[in-house]
């Protein structure tokens, strides 16, 4: 059963759907499906936590190895055969052989990357739903609202609840793209593709010094508009902006070429990945002029942040998995409101304690072959959540 009510505005309407309240067997069936998903999530958490510890320790050892072997270059404009095959450190300004062009808009820039970003003015649908029980049925009230916005991706209006009056074009007449310079150097050294990929600090390009490229294109601020009236755009109108990364030449409007710091393996005039004994790859690039110590400190900080982020993701995955697998106990008593809430609180506390203990044990297993004393300490800490939960249970009265 569906009941529609319109607010009187074409841009907003409300739909109410009703369905019979699911019975006990139906809820039990849904819970069983959730238990299977929970089991997969639970097992995935073990894999994520265990492999993350090995990755973190391997990366740390590789960075320490790199710091002990790296050779700072005296000059970036001369290539020394003594450093062939060695891990080297250098810093200098970026340079490219040719500027990057976008002939459609009469634009060129001496940079490593040039990105054209195209947006189209489109209808966007928003949903706001709430469920409630009435006359023994579960009713869902969904409010659909529509707004026009600039979007970089085509919004498929066929998926709207009400497409009439909110139809979008199926494609853009102008496409986005990113141009990358084929040859990027620092002094006499050519950067590998991996190093060039790390140059991704995009900045918006000012168009104030450019003219309108075509009669049907109007410049407004830092955008080119394909619109009859940019101040009052219509659905289907386009606006184009440009971004650049790695300025590789002096520009009167943008300033001097960007400087970068690189640590990589020297092979002739090429800077390529360096493979460490630990099995990792060192191919590092940072903006600015940094010392060897500053570069490796940043890499260690990045490794630490990634490690803790994956630990948190692993714990959360384990907590969700345990919650889904124990959800069946909640379903069995959901007819009794008071008991249901008590069971719900107990299941969440159980999931938190077990997830914390198993996460610490898994992390300890990952450290066992690298740092056995730390692994033992973590294994002891793993028992604390369970002991804390057990201490809340009142002891049995003596007979």
C-alpha positions, 0 to 999 in steps of 0.5 A, a space after each residue: 500500500 502506498 499513499 502519496 502526499 504532495 506539499 504543493 511544491 514541485 521540488 518536494 513530496 512525501 511517500 508513505 509505504 506500509 507493510 505488515 509487521 514481520 512475524 517471529 519466524 521472519 525476524 529469525 530468518 533475517 537474523 540468521 542471514 545477518 549471522 552469516 555476514 557477521 561471521 565473514 566480517 569477524 574472520 576478515 578482522 583477524 586477517 586485517 589485524 594480523 597482516 597490518 602488524 606485519 606490514 607496519 613492522 616491515 615498513 619500519 625496518 625498511 625505513 631504518 634500513 634506508 636511513 642507514 644507506 641513503 647518500 645525499 647528493 652534492 649536486 643535482 646537475 651532475 651524475 656520479 657513477 659512484 652512486 649507481 644503484 644506491 639509495 640517494 637523497 636530493 632536493 631541487 626545483 621541478 622541470 619539464 620539457 614542454 608545457 601542458 596545453 588545453 587548446 579548447 580553452 586556449 590554456 597552457 602551463 608549465 607544470 607536471 599535471 594539468 586537470 580539467 574539471 567539468 561540472 554540470 548543473 543538475 537536479 539532485 534528489 535527497 531522501 529523509 526517512 523515518 519508520 513508525 508502527 501504526 495499527 499493527 503495521 510498519 510504516 515508512 515515511 520518506 520525504 523526497 526533496 530536489 535541488 539544482 547543484 553543480 556536480 562533476 558526475 552525471 546524476 541519473 535522474 531515472 533513479 529518482 522517485 519522481 523524474 517528471 520535472 527533474 530530468 537530467 541530461 544523460 551525458 556531458 558535452 565536455 569531459 574532464 581529463 588530467 594531462 601528465 608531462 611525459 618527462 619530469 626532472 629534478 636537475 639532471 635526474 628523471 623521475 619515475 612514474 611512481 614519483 610523478 604519481 606522488 605529485 598530487 597537490 593540486 591548486 586551482 588555476 586562476 583564469 583572470 588573465 585569460 580571454 573567453 575562448 569561444 562565443 558560446 563560452 563565458 569566463 566568470 571568476 575562475 570558471 568557463 561557463 557554457 551557459 546563456 546566463 552564468 548567474 542564473 544557470 539552467 539544468 544542463 549548463 556546464 562550467 569548467 575549471 582547471 587545476 595544476 600540480 607541480 609547477 615546473 617553470 617560473 610563471 609571471 602569475 604563479 611564481 617560481 617552480 615548485 621544489 621537491 625532495 626525493 629519495 630513490 635509487 639512482 640508475 644512470 640519470 633515472 630515479 627508480 624504486 629501491 627494494 629493501 632487504 625487508 621486501 619493501 620499496 622506497 620511492 619517496 617524494 615530498 614537497 619542499 626542501 627537506 633533510 634526510 632525517 625530516 623525510 624519514 621522520 615523516 615516513 615513520 609518522 605516516 606508517 604509524 598513522 596508517 597502522 593505528 587506522 587499520 587497527 581501529 578498522 580491524 577492531 570495529 570489524 570484529 565488534 560488528 561481526 560479534 554483534 551480528 552473530 549474537 543478534 539472535 539472542 536479542 531476537 528471541 526476547 524482543 517480545 519483552 521490552 524490559 528483557 530486550 533492553 537488558 539483553 541488548 546492553 549485555 550483548 553490546 558489552 560482550 561484543 566490546 570486551 571480546 572484540 578488544 581481547 581478540 584484537 589484542 591477541 591477534 596483534 600480539 600474534 603479529 608481533 610474536 616473531 619480531 618482538 616476542 616480549 611486546 607480544 607477551 605483554 599484549 597477550 596479558 593485556 588481552 585478558 583485562 577486558 574479559 576480567 573487567 567484564 567478569 568482575 561485574 558479575 556478582 559472586 554466587 552466594 555460599 550455601 
